[in-house]
Amino acid sequence: MKNKIKLALCQISSKREDKETNLQKIEKQTLKAKQQGADLAIFPEMSLTGYVVLDQVYELAEPVPGPSVARIEALAKKTGMHVVYGMPELSEKTRGTIYNTAVLVGPKGFIGKYRKMYLPTHSVFEEKRYFRTGYEPAAFQTEIGNLGLTICYDVFFPEVFRLARLKGAQLIVCISASPAVRRGYFEILTAARALENTAFLAYVNLAGVEDGLQFWGGSRLVLPTGDVAAKAKYDLEDFVVCDVDFGDLKTAETFVPTLRDLRSELFDKLKTYSEQF
Amino acid sequence: MEQVNLTPAVLEIDFSEAQTRICRFIKEYVQNAGFKGIVLGLSGGVDSSTVAALSSLAIGGENVLGLIMPEKETFNQKDIDDAKTVAEIFHLETQVCDLTNVVEAFFKGIPAFDAQDRLCKGNIKARARMICLYYYANKHNRIVCGSSDKSETLMGYFTKWGDAAADIAPILDLYKTQVRKLALHLGLPKKLALRPSTPGLWPDQLAEVELEIKFETLDLILYGLERFISPLDIADQLGVEAALVEKVKRRWLSNEHKRRLPLPPKIGFRTVGNDFRLPRHNY
């Protein structure tokens, strides 16, 4: 496993309902990332289809693995890159059940997926109308480190990140489609999730406007200390390559030993009280 | 229990940020929809002046056409002068379309026309302006940019299918007092930004007189209702009669029909305006 990796925060805007255009954009950006020495290219939530697709999601969803994953697998093989991106996933066992999914692909093919656990259904968000919630936290051991996967609104729920971390993730990827009115929350919470778990956190948000919803970009790499090591532009498409040195984890974990200090018995109480309030 | 403190400060927003967001929204819509520009009604009032300024800043004044649409009964040279001032500052084209003959033809052509009913008569004027705007939009491959604000829209203080008819509504999420501040931020003349609002349906019509409330108070009441504060708490905090807040609330709720597509009965699998939900980018 590599101790140092480079990752590319590929902050794109997607063309809605146009998977081919978006796949081409992902391919182009991944090649650019490769040229700049990156090991991992990360794309936003639902970047394959666009975020505000409403009922069209039933036409756009695909199994994972499936045709679009196959395109990304070919890209990963060709470039030797790892790629994370988001898409609506059609359940293989039913015909109308869809998940909001993050996909991880590596040079040897499909590695794993994460189905969003917390689906925002309030304000401008209607995710529970369309998606089934996921149940499994995601952490995958790869040649470039142990990568956790999370999606957007999950960031408001520390347990999703903690589960990924305890499952082994050292770099937690959070792909997102967050509109501008929420920028302040995400800037605080991404730092908090990294710091409380002493993990690297790569946050990659959409840019652009979909049905009046303006995504704020601002993708970033947060260090295990909570410091922001690299940051993309607000609002606009951007591409930022940055370094992760997993050697920094030891310093962070010993300086603020949150993992050492975890008390498992409190989680029983958390379960009890969360069922009662 | 902690609650929102209803003072004018709650309506203070970052107007630079608002300008950026609105301009990006306008530019993205016009570009992605493949239109050549914008047409908008230019009345000389704060709402249309602000929307004209934002449109010009977003896509360039040469791509924005402001229609000045006077008619005999409400003719006011000052409105026209103010509209032209805005056009000069923000370098947009203008076209004067005198609608006197158009509205009089409607008056004559409607057998049941009642000249004394100024509301029904005035609504014809608002709808005639809409027809004129959409003519230019069709003819020149432009979109119609609306100038409805949040205060008047929540109050239903507009003509159904008249002044609210548009393709985009850039200031619809700003209360009137916020629009005035944005206007000043954009560099519109103070006298224009602070000018009393009128829908221009009949002579000397004034929004605050008809609504029987100052926008400074109305906006705070609406802000409170938007945040689920009870009418009693709102009245208490603002030092106004509870009946006034209840009246605003009733008016807000009873005008929902003006803010939506026509209500259909549910019959099919997916129903337009109900559970048929499509993204708005396939223009």
Interface residues (C-beta under 8 A of the other chain):
Chain A: R16 E17 G50 V52 V53 L54 D55 Q56 E126 A180 G208 V209 E210 D211 G212 Q214 D235
Chain B: T20 R21 R24 F25 E28 Y29 R270 F276 R277 L278 P279 R280 H281 N282
